[in-house]
Amino acid sequence: MKSKLVGLVALSVLAVCASIGPAGETAAAQLMPRSGSQTEGSVSFRQQGDCSALDGTSAGGHFNPSGKQHGHVGAPEHHAGDMPSLKADANGHVGAIFELSGPTVAAGPNSVVGRGLIVHRDPDDFKTQPTGNSGARIACGVIVKI
């Protein structure tokens, strides 16, 4: 399978993880495309760091150590793996910085290190349970501490 670093998505993950871990700790994920994409879609942390399935399903469901309902980041009820939707440019690149509470790069039950990161084809509606009706998984990566 051909690996591809999807624009600034990996930098976005790095920025997110750097802001939620102890000073100096960062993480990144190399995303492997599942199809061509120049779209608006959603991104989320997943239960497993496994991108072996061609459709990305091996990464499992949303990372949800607190057992909450799916929802918009900042709402009282949302998975730790929920993040805002992204919009790719004409080259398929995305740039975003997210501020999240809950997930961390430090060891422990809320750590995202070693977990999957999935980009979906469609925007998240932040209502449909359990995943937001966000369509096919178009890229998958595993988060590693750097």
MOZI-V872664 format. One record per pair of residues at least 12 apart in sequence whose ideal C-beta (glycine too) atoms are under 7 Angstrom apart, sorted by sequence separation. I is the first residue (numbers start at 1). J is the second residue. D is the distance in whole Angstrom. If there is no record, write none. Layout:
{{I/J/D} {I/J/D}}
//
This chain:
{{14/26/6} {48/60/4} {70/82/6} {122/134/5} {14/27/7} {46/59/4} {47/60/3} {122/135/4} {13/27/7} {14/28/5} {46/60/5} {47/61/6} {66/80/6} {84/98/6} {120/134/4} {121/135/4} {13/28/6} {46/61/7} {64/79/4} {65/80/6} {83/98/5} {120/135/5} {121/136/5} {13/29/5} {46/62/7} {47/63/6} {63/79/6} {64/80/6} {120/136/7} {46/63/6} {62/79/4} {63/80/5} {64/81/6} {83/100/7} {120/137/6} {121/138/5} {10/28/5} {44/62/5} {45/63/4} {63/81/3} {120/138/7} {10/29/6} {32/51/6} {62/81/4} {118/137/5} {119/138/6} {10/30/6} {34/54/7} {62/82/6} {119/139/4} {10/31/6} {34/55/6} {9/31/6} {34/56/5} {80/102/4} {118/140/6} {80/103/5} {116/140/6} {117/141/5} {5/30/6} {6/31/4} {5/31/7} {116/142/6} {117/143/6} {3/30/6} {6/33/7} {73/100/6} {4/32/7} {114/142/7} {115/143/6} {3/32/5} {4/33/5} {114/143/7} {80/110/6} {113/143/6} {1/32/6} {112/143/5} {113/144/7} {113/145/5} {45/80/7} {46/81/6} {45/81/4} {44/81/5} {44/82/6} {85/123/4} {44/83/6} {85/124/5} {43/83/5} {105/145/6} {42/85/5} {43/86/6} {41/85/7} {65/109/5} {40/85/6} {41/86/6} {65/110/6} {40/86/7} {40/87/4} {39/88/6} {63/112/7} {38/88/5} {37/88/6} {38/90/6} {63/115/6} {38/92/5} {72/126/4} {37/92/6} {71/126/6} {60/116/7} {59/116/3} {45/103/6} {59/118/6} {70/129/5} {69/129/6} {70/130/5} {70/131/6} {56/118/6} {70/132/6} {49/114/5} {51/116/6} {49/115/5} {50/116/6} {45/112/5} {48/115/7} {49/116/5} {47/115/7} {48/116/6} {62/130/7} {46/115/6} {61/130/6} {62/131/6} {45/115/5} {46/116/3} {46/117/7} {45/117/6} {46/118/5} {43/117/7} {44/118/6} {43/118/7} {43/119/5} {27/105/5} {41/119/6} {42/120/5} {26/105/7} {41/120/5} {19/99/6} {20/100/6} {25/105/5} {41/121/5} {25/106/7} {41/122/6} {42/123/6} {56/137/3} {59/140/6} {12/94/7} {15/97/5} {16/98/5} {39/121/6} {41/123/6} {42/124/4} {55/137/6} {12/95/7} {20/103/6} {21/104/5} {40/123/5} {7/91/7} {12/96/5} {16/100/6} {20/104/5} {21/105/4} {22/106/6} {37/121/7} {56/140/4} {7/92/6} {8/93/6} {9/94/5} {12/97/7} {20/105/7} {21/106/5} {27/112/7} {6/92/7} {7/93/3} {8/94/6} {27/113/6} {31/117/7} {7/94/6} {8/95/4} {17/105/5} {29/117/4} {31/119/7} {51/140/4} {42/132/6} {51/141/7} {51/142/6} {42/134/4} {41/134/7} {49/142/4} {49/143/7} {17/112/7} {41/138/7} {35/136/7} {37/138/5} {34/137/6} {35/138/5} {13/117/6} {34/138/5} {33/138/7} {34/139/6} {33/139/5} {34/140/6} {32/139/6} {31/139/4} {32/140/5} {31/140/7} {32/141/6} {9/119/7} {31/141/4} {30/141/5} {29/141/3} {29/142/6} {29/143/5} {29/144/7} {27/143/5} {28/144/6} {27/144/6} {27/145/5} {28/146/5} {27/146/6} {25/145/7} {26/146/5} {13/143/7} {6/139/5}}
//
